[in-house]
C-alpha cells in the first residue's frame, strides 16, 4: 500500500493529496510493500498512485521478480 509517510507526502489541510516532487524518481518494492499478501494492489493505492501520476510523479518499481511478471503491474494502475 502506498503510504503518505513513506513517500514524504500526505494530505494537506483540505485532505487533498499533496503534489509530488516531479524532480524525484520514486521507486517502490512490489511484494509486501506496494502489493498486498495476495499480490493485489489495493484500491487506495491505485487511486493514490494514479492521482500522483496525473500530477507528474516519476514512478517505477523494483523487485526480485522477473521482468515478465512485473510488466503486468501497470495494468492494475
N, C-alpha and C positions, 0 to 999 in steps of 0.2 A: 504494500500500500504506500502511496506517496504521502510523505509526512511533511507538513509545512516547516516543522522544526529541522528535519534533516536537510531540506532544501535551502534553509536560511530565509524562507519566505513564510508568509502566513496570511491571516485575514487582517484587513485594515479595520478601522473603527466602524465602517458600514458593513463589515462581513464579506467584502469582496476580496477575491484573491489578488494579492499584490502582483505587479508586473515583474517578470523575471529579468535578471540581468542578462541582456542579449549579447554581451561580450564574453560570457562564460559558457563553456560547454558542460552541461550537466550529464553525468553518467550514473546509471543505476545497475546494480546487480539484478538478476532476474529471480532465481529461486530463493524464496524466503525473504525477499526484500520487496521487489515490485510485484511479484506474483505470490498468491497465497499457497497454502499447502496443497490445494487441488490444482495447482498451476494455472489458476484463472486470475484475471485482472479484475479487481473489484469495480463496481460502478462508480464509487467515489474516486478511485484512482483514474479511471477512464475520463470522467468529467473534468477532474483537476488537470490531468495531463493535456487533454485536448484544449482546455481554456488557456493553459500556459503556452502550448504550441501555437495557438491562434495569435498570441501576443508576441511571438518571435523567439520562444525558448529554443535554444540549441540543445538537443537531447539525443542520447544514444544509450544503448545497453551494453553490458559486458557480462560475461559469464563463461562457465566451463562447458556449456552446451556446444553442439556442432552448429555451424552457420546455418545449415538447413533447418534445424529446429528453432533457431532464433528468428528466422525470416518470417515466421508465422505471427509474431508479436504485433507488427503494425496493423494486421487485420483486426485486432482487438481494440485498437485505439481509434 
